Amino acid sequence: MNDVSVDRGPIVVASNRGPVSFETGDDGELSWIRGSGGLVTALTGALEATHGEWVSAAMGDGDIAAAQRAGGKPIDLGSEGLDLRMRYLEIPPKDYDGYYNGIANGVLWFAFHYLWDTVRSPTFHEEVFDAWDAYVRVNQMFADALAEDATDDTTFLIQDYHLALVPRMLRELRPDALITHFSHTPFAGPGYMRILPTRVRDQLLHGMLGADVLGFQGHDWAESFLNSARLLPSVRVDLTRSRIRVDGREVLVRVHPVSVDAAALRQSAATPQVRRRRTELERWRGDTKLLLRVDRLELSKNIPRGFQAFERMLERFPSWRGRVKFLAMLSPSRQELPEYRTYGDECRDEAARINERFGTQDWTPIDVRIREDYEGALAAYSLYDALLVNPVFDGMNLVAMEGPLLNRRHGALALSRNAGAFHRLGRYAVPLNPFDLEETAEAIHTALTMPEHERARRARGLSRLVLANPPQRWVSDQLADLERVRRRRIARAAVT
């Protein structure tokens, strides 16, 4: 990590889900499993450098048991290979359901990804406001826990829309704290934010503005927040300098795109299990071209339109019939929400309809595989000729980075302009409007027919851009922002 050039106090990260999960063995002993992903690696690296702490909700029975054995206090993992402390919050199940399913995923996720069909939804009623009260209580639990263990030089890195109220709550408890809040999702502009109940919207914006620095994946989302903050009469927004004055303080709005851990990803892709899956997929594809998508079964991923665009390509370019297979590897997501269960059925039905229309005894156009299959996805990344990433809106979309890093065929990337990744990778991708089936069909066709020298040039460009932005930089840039805030505070104190 690129260190900030000062001695730093402890770092505390807060997120809904933590970097490790505990399990209880048959002998009653607790053991933990470390989560994967570049952000977990980067954040735990920052914590280990300062023997910091990570605060999250207890997710399963193992986490709850660990929290209870620790008496709600931090668990030191130093003796077990991680030089940090882990603190789990044991949240009452009813409160967690309201906070997580009712508001975080049932309201905020829809708002930030522009997912509502506003003719019919949303409708806010007593159940939603009860869930909002639970969201407030859980955020207060996080703020109280963070303040309890803090020292005067603690730096707080608050993660995502689950904990949007924590910065202000923590500010009230620790007025001099250095706080950043990072949004991993898109952020809604003022038109969409006006859909939210006024109380919810104002508390949400004021909550985030308790931070010193607000981080976003892309300039569009940062600008959306700045414009939405203007809905609050008590703040002054400086769009040119990306700053907001509130309560006599200055809040910086910054863009720090996340990335993937290339070394860890390539190491995972080199295992015998992945090699076996690659062999199986090569046998399955035969001599056809491979169009791939890898996604969570998530409303924002725009899966049915992707199938329909493929159908349109088969209509416009019939020579592709029998010569290309579309593999859709989908991980189940949020099945406790009825909208997601319905969406899964729609995805299956749409693929089945297209297969019925165009399929033959020897060729099934779309192969939909809905299950957790990380090793299969790694294997498929290496084999695709074209990768389709067409979300309606996305904070970043790491699939658009993972695929090019692992692909061995100079595969082309067809990428939605509304993915956060487009702002970084767009010059080497085939761009598409995710709502336009004609343009998406054309993008798929272009990706599959692109000359080899152009495919190679773009593939090199994609890999180079991803490698130039490692996850450690994402953390160090945020810490540098907070260090500038700290120095300005010291300078102002010296003057007064």
C-alpha atoms as one frame of an Amber mdcrd trajectory, in Angstrom:
protein
   0.000   0.000   0.000   1.167   3.538  -0.676   1.567   4.905   2.850   0.471
   8.385   3.794   3.606  10.152   4.962   2.646  10.518   8.632   2.323   8.246
  11.626  -1.220   6.981  11.596  -3.410   5.922  14.464  -5.662   2.877  14.359
  -8.057   2.376  11.459 -11.572   1.072  12.070 -13.704  -0.311   9.233 -17.471
  -0.716   9.560 -19.546  -2.753   7.136 -22.634  -4.894   7.161 -20.621  -8.056
   6.470 -17.174  -8.648   7.910 -13.957 -10.043   6.377 -14.117 -13.320   8.304
 -16.936 -15.627   9.294 -16.887 -18.007  12.238 -18.063 -21.615  12.249 -18.621
 -23.949  15.184 -17.069 -27.393  14.763 -18.462 -30.696  15.994 -16.193 -30.351
  19.021 -17.721 -26.988  19.878 -14.574 -25.086  18.936 -14.815 -21.957  16.819
 -12.788 -21.465  13.649 -12.924 -18.696  11.072 -12.793 -18.461   7.297 -11.409
 -15.376   5.585 -13.535 -13.761   2.893 -12.221 -13.368  -0.630 -11.961 -10.362
  -2.914  -9.628  -7.456  -3.492 -11.448  -5.060  -1.167 -11.262  -7.451   1.774
  -7.537  -7.894   1.082  -6.920  -4.161   0.792  -8.929  -3.175   3.849  -7.508
  -5.928   6.050  -4.042  -4.860   4.901  -4.731  -1.320   6.112  -6.065  -2.628
   9.408  -3.113  -4.938   9.958  -0.721  -2.016   9.431  -2.283  -0.251  12.443
  -3.635  -3.249  14.389  -7.044  -1.830  13.605 -10.563  -3.126  14.041 -13.401
  -4.234  11.779 -16.972  -3.915  13.055 -19.796  -5.799  11.330 -23.063  -7.553
  11.975 -22.963 -11.138  13.216 -24.241 -13.083  10.231 -24.569 -16.705  11.266
 -24.589 -18.906  14.345 -20.788 -19.022  14.380 -20.482 -15.228  14.359 -23.104
 -14.959  17.110 -21.290 -17.555  19.214 -17.990 -15.701  18.723 -19.610 -12.405
  19.726 -21.187 -13.931  22.827 -17.948 -15.608  23.932 -16.193 -12.257  23.561
 -18.909 -10.524  25.565 -19.553  -8.188  22.641 -15.958  -6.962  22.768 -13.421
  -7.107  19.902 -11.900 -10.486  19.065  -8.130 -10.337  18.528  -7.220 -12.435
  15.492  -3.477 -11.774  15.771  -2.724 -15.237  17.139  -4.532 -16.788  14.180
  -2.828 -15.066  11.274  -4.566 -11.675  11.019  -3.151  -8.723  12.937  -6.503
  -7.055  13.525  -9.501  -7.185  15.799 -12.977  -8.274  14.739 -16.081  -7.054
  16.541 -19.501  -8.502  15.793 -22.756  -6.777  16.655 -25.518  -9.153  17.662
 -28.557  -7.446  16.127 -32.086  -8.562  17.067 -33.459 -10.601  14.121 -36.529
  -8.408  13.645 -34.410  -5.255  13.556 -31.943  -6.844  11.162 -34.749  -7.878
   8.818 -36.146  -4.341   8.732 -32.702  -2.756   8.348 -31.351  -5.162   5.731
 -34.306  -6.545   3.762 -36.821  -3.793   4.398 -34.661  -0.702   3.808 -31.121
  -1.443   2.589 -32.165  -3.924  -0.084 -35.885  -3.245  -0.318 -35.691   0.559
  -0.688 -32.177   2.016  -1.001 -30.883  -0.551  -3.485 -33.887   0.111  -5.714
 -33.486   3.886  -5.424 -29.750   3.975  -6.122 -30.040   1.644  -9.132 -33.145
   3.359 -10.589 -35.087   0.091 -10.440 -38.613   1.204  -9.567 -41.497   0.956
 -12.007 -42.859   4.286 -10.806 -46.315   3.731 -12.293 -46.812   0.947  -9.740
 -44.037   1.194  -7.171 -42.933   2.185  -4.661 -45.726   2.833  -2.203 -44.554
   3.849   1.253 -46.729   2.768   4.163 -46.517   1.908   7.834 -44.498  -1.269
   7.257 -41.808   0.694   5.421 -41.600   3.311   8.164 -41.323   0.569  10.792
 -38.440  -0.869   8.773 -36.851   2.587   8.593 -36.983   2.835  12.379 -35.135
  -0.503  12.510 -32.577   0.841  10.030 -32.004   3.841  12.320 -31.590   1.596
  15.376 -29.070  -0.678  13.667 -27.050   2.277  12.386 -27.027   3.657  15.929
 -25.731   0.314  17.209 -22.830   0.574  14.770 -22.103   4.191  15.713 -22.143
   3.384  19.441 -19.754   0.461  18.951 -17.373   2.544  16.839 -17.323   5.396
  19.347 -16.813   3.041  22.284 -13.478   1.670  21.057 -12.169   4.844  19.423
  -9.145   6.855  20.468  -8.431  10.484  19.587  -6.421   9.458  16.508  -8.748
   6.740  15.158  -9.683   6.888  11.472 -13.071   5.467  10.464 -13.837   3.905
   7.060 -17.616   3.381   6.853 -18.812   1.167   4.021 -21.873   1.470   1.823
 -25.587   2.187   1.863 -26.319  -0.158   4.763 -24.601   2.312   7.101 -25.525
   5.665   5.572 -26.590   7.163   8.924 -23.492   6.119  10.850 -21.256   9.090
   9.917 -23.561  11.676  11.519 -24.345   9.484  14.508 -20.636   8.887  15.062
 -19.905  12.603  14.595 -22.330  13.385  17.413 -20.490  10.950  19.680 -16.959
  11.799  18.504 -17.030  15.362  17.109 -13.335  15.362  16.152 -13.304  11.957
  14.458 -11.860  11.506  10.958 -14.605   9.743   8.986 -14.991   8.614   5.411
 -18.050   6.922   3.936 -17.748   5.005   0.674 -20.705   4.115  -1.578 -20.066
   0.950  -3.555 -23.311   1.417  -5.507 -24.511   4.153  -7.834 -26.210   7.120
  -6.196 -29.553   8.519  -7.263 -29.953  12.048  -8.593 -32.416  14.511  -7.066
 -35.330  13.507  -9.293 -35.223   9.940  -8.041 -34.335  10.922  -4.480 -37.583
  12.908  -4.345 -39.423   9.589  -4.578 -38.215   8.702  -1.091 -40.292   9.923
   1.853 -38.970  13.317   2.905 -38.002  12.090   6.367 -36.074   9.156   4.948
 -34.360  11.215   2.251 -33.299  14.022   4.570 -32.026  11.675   7.278 -30.108
   9.685   4.664 -28.382  12.738   3.173 -27.681  14.329   6.554 -26.365  10.992
   7.793 -23.813  10.693   4.999 -22.814  14.348   5.417 -21.554  13.538   8.890
 -18.412  12.245   7.162 -15.359  14.328   6.286 -14.996  12.590   2.931 -17.632
  10.851   0.819 -16.248   8.416  -1.735 -17.971   7.151  -4.899 -17.130   4.708
  -7.671 -17.487   7.191 -10.517 -17.970  10.852 -11.376 -21.628  10.328 -12.326
 -22.475   8.986  -8.876 -20.492  11.709  -7.088 -22.294  14.355  -9.134 -25.639
  12.730  -8.352 -24.927  13.003  -4.637 -23.845  16.636  -4.932 -27.047  17.499
  -6.778 -29.194  15.495  -4.363 -27.592  17.243  -1.384 -28.974  20.509  -2.771
 -32.412  19.249  -1.705 -31.350  20.119   1.856 -31.876  23.830   2.517 -29.255
  23.932   5.273 -26.230  22.978   3.134 -24.160  24.823   0.542 -22.968  22.740
  -2.408 -19.920  23.702  -4.457 -20.268  21.637  -7.646 -17.070  22.989  -9.167
 -14.849  21.956  -6.251 -16.950  18.928  -5.222 -17.381  20.200  -1.691 -20.318
  20.742   0.646 -20.587  23.104   3.625 -22.776  21.773   6.412 -22.930  22.534
  10.149 -19.838  24.730   9.865 -17.825  21.867   8.388 -16.605  21.061   4.893
 -17.327  17.655   3.343 -15.222  16.525   0.385 -16.868  14.444  -2.346 -14.306
  12.257  -4.114 -14.114   9.526  -6.760 -12.119   6.378  -5.998 -12.967   3.484
  -8.333 -12.470   0.034  -6.868 -10.635  -2.712  -8.702  -9.751  -6.381  -8.382
  -6.775  -8.155  -6.843  -5.141  -9.438 -10.030  -2.551 -11.645  -8.345  -5.093
 -13.382  -6.115  -7.532 -13.788  -9.017  -4.923 -15.400 -11.243  -3.793 -17.646
  -8.417  -7.352 -18.848  -7.887  -7.734 -19.488 -11.625  -4.621 -21.684 -11.690
  -5.920 -24.395  -9.352  -6.494 -27.986 -10.544 -10.230 -27.603  -9.878 -10.488
 -24.641 -12.243  -8.405 -26.409 -14.881 -10.806 -29.359 -14.757 -13.786 -27.036
 -15.145 -12.061 -25.367 -18.104 -11.663 -28.736 -19.811 -15.348 -29.507 -19.240
 -16.395 -26.157 -20.704 -14.150 -26.568 -23.740 -15.773 -29.936 -24.425 -19.252
 -28.404 -23.977 -18.645 -25.470 -26.327 -17.207 -27.578 -29.125 -16.306 -25.532
 -32.191 -18.795 -22.713 -31.472 -18.065 -19.170 -30.356 -18.746 -18.464 -26.685
 -20.727 -15.460 -25.479 -20.525 -15.262 -21.678 -22.192 -13.392 -18.860 -21.354
 -13.865 -15.171 -23.689 -12.106 -12.757 -25.620 -12.283  -9.566 -29.286 -12.924
 -10.243 -29.888  -9.269  -9.499 -32.456  -6.856 -10.941 -29.861  -4.249 -11.893
 -27.913  -6.711 -14.074 -30.471  -6.511 -16.911 -30.386 -10.221 -17.694 -33.643
 -10.582 -19.694 -32.722  -7.722 -22.035 -29.374  -9.394 -22.589 -31.189 -12.555
 -23.694 -33.540 -10.540 -25.892 -30.618  -8.722 -27.531 -29.012 -12.083 -28.292
 -32.319 -13.172 -29.810 -32.344 -10.033 -31.927 -28.812 -10.777 -33.125 -29.915
 -14.256 -34.214 -32.762 -12.625 -36.136 -30.580 -10.028 -37.852 -27.595 -12.297
 -38.468 -28.982 -15.798 -39.026 -25.539 -17.129 -39.908 -24.831 -17.195 -36.157
 -27.467 -19.858 -35.561 -25.712 -23.018 -34.483 -22.342 -21.209 -34.356 -22.487
 -19.425 -30.980 -23.486 -20.453 -27.470 -24.565 -17.985 -24.803 -23.518 -19.188
 -21.332 -25.212 -17.309 -18.472 -23.657 -18.130 -15.096 -25.929 -16.601 -12.455
 -25.500 -16.667  -8.678 -28.722 -16.627  -6.615 -29.269 -13.305  -4.861 -31.707
 -11.992  -2.230 -34.180 -14.807  -2.647 -35.948 -13.659   0.518 -37.361 -10.725
  -1.500 -40.349 -11.594  -3.719 -39.158  -9.261  -6.514 -35.998 -11.325  -6.843
 -37.786 -14.673  -6.929 -40.043 -13.340  -9.686 -37.033 -11.976 -11.557 -35.317
 -15.366 -11.471 -38.399 -16.965 -12.992 -38.479 -14.299 -15.720 -34.842 -14.956
 -16.620 -35.422 -18.699 -16.905 -38.620 -18.230 -18.897 -37.036 -15.798 -21.353
 -34.123 -18.129 -22.053 -36.489 -21.077 -22.465 -38.624 -19.131 -24.919 -35.627
 -18.213 -27.089 -34.292 -21.770 -26.949 -37.686 -23.072 -28.036 -37.729 -20.626
 -30.928 -34.224 -21.142 -32.281 -32.860 -24.313 -30.711 -32.271 -27.529 -32.582
 -31.510 -31.086 -31.579 -27.794 -30.280 -31.750 -27.768 -26.690 -30.496 -29.203
 -24.900 -27.463 -28.671 -21.141 -27.901 -28.713 -20.116 -24.221 -27.428 -22.195
 -21.318 -28.582 -20.733 -17.990 -26.790 -22.045 -14.904 -28.129 -20.672 -11.622
 -25.920 -21.680  -8.716 -22.866 -20.573  -6.778 -20.016 -21.619  -9.039 -16.944
 -19.461  -8.560 -14.558 -22.041 -10.020 -16.777 -22.429 -13.075 -16.843 -18.668
 -13.579 -13.040 -18.477 -13.409 -12.799 -21.229 -15.992 -15.340 -19.560 -18.270
 -13.508 -16.242 -18.086 -10.517 -17.793 -19.815 -12.588 -19.118 -22.730 -15.060
 -16.486 -23.873 -14.955 -14.823 -27.271 -17.260 -12.047 -26.071 -18.248 -11.005
 -22.551 -21.599  -9.239 -22.128 -21.862  -6.804 -19.201 -25.081  -4.813 -19.678
 -26.381  -3.578 -16.288 -29.054  -0.912 -16.262 -26.913   0.933 -13.682 -23.972
  -0.369 -11.674 -21.610   1.134  -9.147 -18.600  -0.479 -10.802 -19.057  -4.097
 -11.994 -15.948  -6.144 -11.296 -16.886  -8.830 -13.849 -15.844  -6.326 -16.524
 -12.366  -6.383 -14.938 -12.073 -10.031 -13.919 -12.903 -11.376 -17.389 -10.224
  -9.459 -19.320  -7.580 -10.349 -16.715  -8.146 -14.092 -17.120  -9.235 -14.413
 -20.758  -6.906 -16.359 -23.082  -8.636 -15.709 -26.407  -8.427 -11.918 -26.701
 -12.113 -11.910 -25.881 -13.999  -8.669 -26.503 -15.981  -6.831 -23.833 -19.473
  -5.502 -24.663 -20.079  -3.020 -21.847 -23.005  -0.875 -20.696 -22.308   2.838
 -20.619 -24.142   2.874 -17.270 -21.641   0.585 -15.535 -19.153   2.417 -13.365
 -16.421   0.386 -15.077 -17.241   2.049 -18.398 -15.600   5.315 -17.361 -12.309
   3.480 -16.939 -12.534   0.704 -19.537 -14.884   2.174 -22.153 -12.216   3.112
 -24.681 -11.324  -0.581 -25.123 -14.855  -1.994 -24.849 -17.715  -2.216 -27.325
 -20.178   0.297 -25.832 -23.898  -0.280 -25.535 -27.070   1.325 -24.234 -28.511
  -1.341 -21.898 -32.100  -0.379 -22.741 -31.587  -0.517 -26.531 -31.935  -4.059
 -27.845 -30.816  -3.092 -31.341 -27.613  -1.476 -30.116 -26.910  -4.332 -27.711
 -27.457  -6.903 -30.473 -25.080  -4.940 -32.699 -22.514  -4.755 -29.874 -22.620
  -8.538 -29.400 -22.206  -9.068 -33.144 -19.316  -6.581 -33.268 -17.600  -8.244
 -30.309 -17.864 -11.676 -31.935 -16.684 -10.553 -35.390 -13.938  -8.091 -34.441
 -10.650  -8.699 -36.316  -7.997 -10.523 -34.315  -5.505  -7.645 -34.243  -8.184
  -5.295 -32.882  -9.295  -7.836 -30.302  -5.694  -8.225 -29.142  -5.163  -4.459
 -28.921  -8.292  -3.965 -26.853  -7.577  -6.960 -24.618  -4.131  -5.586 -23.790
  -5.633  -2.186 -23.056  -8.252  -3.610 -20.708  -5.701  -5.634 -18.747  -3.329
  -2.686 -18.513  -6.011  -0.377 -17.099  -7.147  -2.920 -14.508  -3.596  -3.665
 -13.371  -2.841   0.058 -13.034  -5.479   0.456 -10.301  -4.916  -2.186  -7.579
  -7.253  -2.360  -4.569  -4.503  -1.038  -2.287  -4.641   2.246  -4.170  -8.366
   2.501  -3.450  -7.631   2.414   0.292  -4.533   4.602   0.264  -6.264   7.341
  -1.746  -9.058   7.530   0.826  -6.566   7.687   3.674  -4.745  10.462   1.832
  -8.016  12.415   1.603  -8.507  12.094   5.350  -4.916  13.107   6.011  -5.517
  16.349   4.101  -8.592  16.955   6.267  -6.535  16.350   9.400  -3.821  18.767
   8.317  -6.368  21.480   7.544  -7.847  21.031  11.000  -4.425  21.432  12.573
  -3.758  24.546  10.487  -7.093  26.128  11.455  -6.514  25.329  15.131  -3.082
  26.976  14.970  -4.590  30.160  13.525  -7.322  30.393  16.156
